[in-house]
Each structure stands twice: as C-alpha cells, then as structure tokens.
C-alpha cells in the first residue's frame, strides 16, 4: 500500500496494491498492523457504514464534538469527491480543507482522523461509499457545518448545479459559529 501525505496533518490517501488478471482483482483493503505503521495510530475501528447515493447528493460536513470519529473511507461503486476540513483550533491548518476523488476504479482510501469535519458529493450516477469509524455514532454529539460556507469556500466541483442535501445538512451552521476542537 502506498501512502500519500496531504496538506492537512494526519489526513492521508492510501493507494492499495491491486492484483488483477482475467478473472478480476484482489486487494487488501485493511490491515491493522500496516495501518498503524502508516499512520502512527493503532486502529480500533468499532463500526462499519455503507451508504448509497445518487449523482449530486452531498453529505456533510459532519463531525462529532464528543466521541469524535476517525474515518477510513472508500468507494466500491461509482465516484465521489471526498472532503476533510481541519477543525482543530490549535492546528496550523485550522479552517483549511482537502479534497480527493475516491472511486471504484482508483480504489483509493482516505484516512480522516478525529478533529476533522467530513463530507462528500457523488460525481457518478450512483456511488456506494464505505467507511470504518473509530467511535460509535452519537447523534447527540453530531454537528454539521454548512457545505457551502463562504469562509471555507470548499470547491465541490459541482459546475453550477445545486447539490441534493438532507434537511439536516441544509441546516448546517457557519464555520465561524461551529464548535471546534482545541
């Protein structure tokens, strides 16, 4: 597995070794020992999630202020633009964001540690999005920053089309008013 550092400290792109032939392919999608070597963190994933979304669906920017979740994310069908926003007040990249295209074709994964808001938008007709989390979903601690926050100015690569967002995500708050991590 190859690791690519991003401009945000702790956020990493993993490109797995894929072995293919006429029958299909094989890849190791997760190995705890290798994950720890690459990230310096012992993986203690407690929940796996799978979402399916249609083109133009945008989910995010989500985080949990208590019971924060690290997320290892990937796409097994289709393509998304995945976004991580640094919301650690003490970080030199506080308020900065990073995006990466994840697809069934490139098989890349993104590690988004705790302390980041996370979201994605579907670029293909349909996308199946899988992610492992380091803590359980705790709706009472869940927060949402507005996907279109002017201060963050995330480039969602929407080409002028309005995304489909949930009622909850439509109520996302401004980054400047968001609860953040120390």
MARTOR-928789 format. One record per residue (C-alpha): x, y, z. Coordinates in pm, whole numbers, plus 50000, padded with zeros to 5 digits. Example, Ala and Ser with C-alpha at 12.3 -4.5 7.8 and 13.67 -1.06 7.14 Angstrom:
[[51230,49550,50780]]
[[51367,49894,50714]]
***
This chain:
[[50000,50000,50000]]
[[50132,50342,49906]]
[[50063,50639,50132]]
[[50028,50995,50006]]
[[50050,51282,50253]]
[[49805,51569,50213]]
[[49840,51935,50313]]
[[49637,51858,50628]]
[[49838,51698,50907]]
[[49708,51347,50971]]
[[49488,51316,50661]]
[[49634,51051,50433]]
[[49548,50892,50099]]
[[49608,50519,50074]]
[[49656,50357,49734]]
[[49636,49979,49772]]
[[49831,49726,49571]]
[[49581,49568,49335]]
[[49649,49229,49181]]
[[49440,49168,48872]]
[[49408,48918,48591]]
[[49140,48800,48350]]
[[48928,48675,48642]]
[[48912,49009,48825]]
[[49125,49156,49104]]
[[49233,49114,49465]]
[[49340,49382,49710]]
[[49385,49405,50082]]
[[49152,49686,50190]]
[[49261,49695,50553]]
[[49543,49557,50766]]
[[49567,49680,51127]]
[[49943,49635,51152]]
[[50009,49821,50825]]
[[49760,50095,50917]]
[[49946,50158,51242]]
[[50281,50167,51060]]
[[50149,50424,50811]]
[[49952,50648,51047]]
[[50120,50602,51384]]
[[49775,50523,51528]]
[[49652,50187,51649]]
[[49328,50118,51467]]
[[49033,50045,51687]]
[[48751,50056,51436]]
[[48417,49987,51602]]
[[48163,50049,51328]]
[[48143,49999,50951]]
[[47896,50205,50748]]
[[47775,50179,50389]]
[[47576,50447,50208]]
[[47442,50454,49855]]
[[47374,50791,49696]]
[[47274,50928,49358]]
[[47458,51182,49141]]
[[47466,51526,49302]]
[[47392,51407,49656]]
[[47613,51589,49904]]
[[47654,51458,50257]]
[[47835,51674,50511]]
[[48018,51844,50658]]
[[47977,51617,50963]]
[[48169,51556,51284]]
[[48107,51461,51646]]
[[48223,51714,51904]]
[[48233,51440,52173]]
[[48315,51080,52086]]
[[48498,51213,51778]]
[[48535,50965,51496]]
[[48833,50890,51280]]
[[48710,50760,50945]]
[[48873,50536,50686]]
[[48664,50593,50373]]
[[48644,50437,50028]]
[[48412,50394,49732]]
[[48328,50050,49592]]
[[48091,50162,49315]]
[[48096,50496,49136]]
[[48293,50809,49225]]
[[48279,51083,49488]]
[[48470,51395,49576]]
[[48562,51342,49940]]
[[48637,51644,50161]]
[[48807,51683,50500]]
[[48812,52015,50689]]
[[49057,52076,50973]]
[[48857,52197,51274]]
[[49137,52169,51531]]
[[49185,52523,51665]]
[[49549,52453,51760]]
[[49639,52322,51414]]
[[49837,52537,51170]]
[[49589,52426,50901]]
[[49277,52513,51103]]
[[48996,52602,50863]]
[[49172,52451,50561]]
[[49019,52173,50355]]
[[49144,51895,50131]]
[[48953,51702,49866]]
[[49029,51379,49685]]
[[48839,51179,49426]]
[[48762,50831,49550]]
[[48626,50577,49306]]
[[48572,50211,49243]]
[[48826,50247,48965]]
[[49114,50404,49162]]
[[49035,50207,49483]]
[[49198,50484,49689]]
[[49106,50532,50054]]
[[49119,50845,50267]]
[[49207,50844,50636]]
[[49028,51132,50810]]
[[49134,51139,51175]]
[[48925,51274,51460]]
[[48933,51653,51465]]
[[48809,51698,51109]]
[[48469,51763,50957]]
[[48396,51530,50667]]
[[48168,51520,50365]]
[[48139,51401,50008]]
[[47948,51467,49688]]
[[47860,51198,49432]]
[[48006,51257,49085]]
[[47881,50938,48917]]
[[47526,50819,48853]]
[[47538,50624,49180]]
[[47803,50565,49445]]
[[47844,50310,49722]]
[[48050,50469,49998]]
[[48203,50257,50277]]
[[48370,50381,50591]]
[[48509,50247,50914]]
[[48484,50462,51227]]
[[48689,50472,51545]]
[[48390,50552,51765]]
[[48019,50488,51755]]
[[47766,50724,51604]]
[[47638,50954,51877]]
[[47360,51172,51735]]
[[47355,51393,52044]]
[[47716,51494,51970]]
[[47685,51520,51593]]
[[47744,51860,51437]]
[[47719,51987,51080]]
[[47899,52277,50917]]
[[47727,52425,50613]]
[[47860,52261,50298]]
[[47855,52599,50122]]
[[48016,52803,50399]]
[[48167,53117,50243]]
[[48467,53125,50479]]
[[48568,52767,50395]]
[[48488,52806,50023]]
[[48513,52433,49950]]
[[48526,52363,49576]]
[[48277,52077,49547]]
[[48326,52065,49168]]
[[47952,52099,49113]]
[[47978,52303,48790]]
[[47699,52536,48899]]
[[47442,52267,48980]]
[[47284,52269,49325]]
[[47351,51951,49522]]
[[47085,51742,49689]]
[[47125,51766,50066]]
[[46927,51627,50357]]
[[46710,51854,50569]]
[[46966,51814,50849]]
[[47257,51913,50624]]
[[47060,52210,50488]]
[[47060,52340,50848]]
[[47441,52326,50876]]
[[47589,52621,51061]]
[[47859,52868,50957]]
[[48215,52758,51020]]
[[48282,53070,51231]]
[[47997,52966,51465]]
[[48081,52595,51481]]
[[48201,52414,51789]]
[[48556,52307,51716]]
[[48830,52104,51879]]
[[49102,52270,52089]]
***
